[in-house]
Structures are given as structure tokens and as C-alpha cells.
Amino acid sequence: MSFSSVHNCIRNKFSEIIDASSLIDIDQVAWDNARFRDREVGDDEPWVSFHVLDGGSEQNGLGSVDIRATGIALATVFVPIDRGDKIALELADEIKDGFFSTVHTYAGTRVLFRTPSVLTIGRDGIWWQVNVSCPYLTEDA
């Protein structure tokens, strides 16, 4: 297991969720450390910032070289302010449902997603923000 392969597996799962969405397109996602246009007043479309946040790692057992790692897949949903929260919550639900208690394998890396949570943050400048936080677990086979 490498952290690079874990991040790629999680991003691949998120891409599948967004591809299936009728509310947002993949070009409306800001990925970790990737170029994304600045959002400004007058933007009418929702967008999502997606992050993979590494958590703790531990050895699977005494004398084992296998590693178990945990973390959070965090999708931050933004919609224009003063438009209500319907679209933000519908998009958050799509993301939550896509990650909910699934196992995703990509390029030989397997990630187990736990139960996601949705948290309305509220106003963030010119945007209304809702976070979807999905814990994950992965380990060497």
C-alpha cells in the first residue's frame, strides 16, 4: 500500500460519484493542489472542493509488515449565497450516498468507506457551504 495509491483510489471513487450526478460536472471540482479558477460574485453554479485527509496508521500485528491506515474523504459543497440550501443538500446527499459503506478498488488498492456525515457550515463569503465527511480505512492485503 502506498499513500499515493490510496489517494488515487479515493479520488477515483469521488469521480464516479460526480460523473453520475445531474447536479454538477467534474470540471466544477477543485482537487487537492490542482489548478482551479477563482470563484467570484455572479457565479451561478455550485462547485465542490475535494480533499483526502490522512489519519493514523498502524501496524496490523506484532511482527507484521502490513499497515492499516485511516483518514477522511472531505467534500466541501458550495452554492451561491441567497439561493437556499436545497441544491447544496441534494448534492451532499448524492456524495454521502455514493460513499456510504462501500468498498472501492482501483489499480489494486482497496478502500473501505464508513458512514459519511453531512454538516451545514453556512455562509462562507459569497457561498453557502455544506461539508460531507467520509471516514475510510485501508490496509495491505
ABEGO torsion letter per residue (X at the ends): XBAAAAAAAAAAAAAAAAAABAABBAAABBBBGBBBBBBBBGBABBBBBBBBBBBBBBBABBGBABBBBBEBBBBBBBBBBGAEAAAAAAAAAAAAAAABGBBBBBGGBBBBBBBBBBBBAEBBEABBBBBBBBBBBBBBX
